[in-house]
Amino acid sequence: MNGGVFAVSRVFYVASREGHLPEILSMIHIRKHTPLPAVIVLYPVTILMLFMGDIYSLLNFLSFVRWLFIGLVVVGLIYLRYKRPEMPRPFKVPLFIPALFSFTCLFMVALSLYSDPINTGIGFAITVTGIPAYYLFIAWDKKPQIFQKFMNSMTRTLQIILEVVPAE
């Protein structure tokens, strides 16, 4: 779980570079060359995890979302294998391997739902809050000018405070 917290900041950094998260998360510190804004975004989540009382609840809370998305990604790869067979693939495996893996992932999700529905529901609710945030900040192309000015102003201000610049 510790490595996962560090890895997620890199995921935020790359997702921001690709335009899926706010621009400030794709910036790096001028001297340390680390994605400082992406790491800072994870601090409240890390503190929340530290103060969560029971380690079993914490693991169930986090693993539900993790295995759900891993399983869905593999299902998506199977889907793309049939819908877009001309796409280049670095390696191919027999179809039963990803099918078995995605079934196992989704079985673990179902087991989490059965064994601890409250913490699983909390994890799912937190995950679902990302949907309106994505549409508000990323997918909405025709934002009002005042909103765009505000976001640009916030990005510039945070760049100065955090001493970060866009990665090249």
C-alpha positions in Angstrom: 0.0 0.0 0.0 2.9 2.3 0.7 4.3 1.9 -2.8 0.8 2.5 -4.2 0.6 5.9 -2.6 3.9 6.9 -4.2 2.9 5.4 -7.5 -0.4 7.2 -7.6 1.3 10.6 -7.6 3.1 9.6 -10.8 -0.2 8.4 -12.3 -1.7 11.9 -11.5 1.3 13.5 -13.1 1.0 11.5 -16.3 -2.8 11.8 -16.5 -2.4 15.6 -16.2 0.2 15.6 -19.0 -2.3 13.8 -21.2 -5.1 16.3 -20.3 -7.2 14.2 -18.0 -6.4 16.2 -14.9 -5.8 19.9 -14.2 -2.6 21.3 -15.7 -0.9 22.1 -12.4 -0.6 18.4 -11.6 1.7 17.9 -14.6 4.3 20.4 -13.4 7.6 19.5 -11.7 9.7 21.2 -9.0 12.4 23.3 -10.5 15.2 21.9 -8.3 14.1 18.5 -7.2 12.5 17.5 -10.5 9.6 15.7 -8.8 5.9 16.2 -9.5 5.3 18.2 -6.3 1.7 19.3 -6.9 0.7 15.7 -7.6 2.4 14.5 -4.4 0.7 17.3 -2.4 -2.7 16.4 -3.7 -2.2 12.9 -2.1 -1.4 14.3 1.4 -5.0 14.5 2.6 -5.7 11.0 1.3 -2.6 9.7 3.1 -3.5 11.4 6.3 -7.0 10.0 6.1 -5.6 6.5 5.6 -3.3 7.0 8.7 -6.2 7.9 10.9 -8.5 5.1 9.7 -8.8 2.9 12.7 -8.9 -0.7 11.4 -6.3 -2.0 8.9 -8.8 -4.5 7.6 -11.3 -1.7 6.8 -8.5 0.3 5.1 -7.4 -2.6 2.9 -11.0 -3.4 2.0 -11.7 0.2 1.3 -8.7 0.5 -1.1 -8.6 -2.9 -2.6 -12.2 -2.8 -3.8 -11.5 0.2 -6.1 -8.2 -1.1 -7.2 -9.4 -4.5 -8.3 -12.5 -3.1 -9.8 -10.5 -0.9 -12.2 -7.9 -3.5 -12.9 -10.6 -5.9 -13.9 -12.4 -3.3 -16.0 -9.1 -2.5 -17.8 -8.6 -6.1 -18.7 -12.2 -6.4 -19.9 -11.5 -3.3 -22.0 -8.5 -4.9 -23.5 -10.5 -8.0 -24.5 -13.1 -5.7 -26.0 -10.5 -3.9 -28.0 -9.1 -7.2 -29.2 -12.3 -7.9 -31.1 -13.4 -4.3 -32.0 -10.0 -3.1 -33.2 -8.0 -6.2 -34.2 -5.7 -4.1 -36.4 -4.2 -2.2 -33.4 -0.6 -2.9 -32.7 0.0 -5.0 -29.6 3.4 -5.5 -28.0 2.5 -9.0 -27.0 -0.4 -11.4 -27.4 -1.6 -14.0 -24.9 -4.3 -16.7 -25.3 -7.7 -15.2 -24.6 -8.5 -17.4 -21.6 -5.7 -15.8 -19.6 -7.1 -12.2 -19.6 -10.6 -13.6 -19.3 -9.6 -15.7 -16.2 -7.7 -12.7 -14.7 -10.6 -10.3 -15.2 -13.0 -12.9 -13.8 -10.8 -13.3 -10.7 -10.6 -9.5 -10.3 -14.3 -9.0 -10.5 -14.8 -12.0 -8.1 -12.6 -10.2 -5.6 -14.7 -7.1 -6.0 -17.9 -9.1 -5.4 -16.3 -10.7 -2.4 -15.4 -7.3 -1.0 -19.0 -6.2 -1.5 -20.3 -9.2 0.3 -17.8 -9.2 3.2 -17.8 -5.4 4.0 -20.5 -3.5 2.2 -20.0 -0.3 4.2 -16.3 0.3 3.5 -16.8 -0.9 0.0 -19.6 1.6 -0.5 -17.5 4.4 0.9 -14.7 3.5 -1.5 -17.1 3.4 -4.4 -18.7 6.7 -3.4 -15.3 8.5 -3.2 -14.5 7.0 -6.7 -17.8 8.2 -8.1 -17.1 11.8 -7.0 -14.4 11.9 -9.7 -17.0 11.8 -12.4 -18.5 15.3 -11.9 -15.0 16.7 -11.3 -13.8 15.2 -14.6 -16.7 16.7 -16.5 -16.4 20.1 -14.8 -12.6 20.5 -15.1 -11.6 18.5 -18.1 -14.3 17.3 -20.5 -16.4 20.5 -20.6 -14.9 22.3 -23.6 -17.0 25.5 -23.6 -16.2 26.8 -20.1 -17.2 30.4 -19.4 -14.3 32.9 -19.8 -14.4 33.8 -16.1 -13.9 30.1 -15.2 -11.0 29.8 -17.5 -9.4 33.0 -16.2 -9.8 31.7 -12.6 -8.2 28.3 -13.4 -5.3 30.0 -15.3 -4.8 32.4 -12.4 -4.9 29.5 -9.9 -2.3 27.6 -12.0 0.0 30.6 -12.2 -0.3 31.3 -8.4 0.4 27.7 -7.5 3.4 27.6 -9.9 4.9 30.6 -8.0 4.1 29.2 -4.5 5.3 25.6 -5.3 8.2 26.6 -7.6 7.0 24.3 -10.3 7.2 24.5 -14.1 5.7 22.5 -17.0 7.7 19.4 -17.8 9.4 19.4 -21.1 
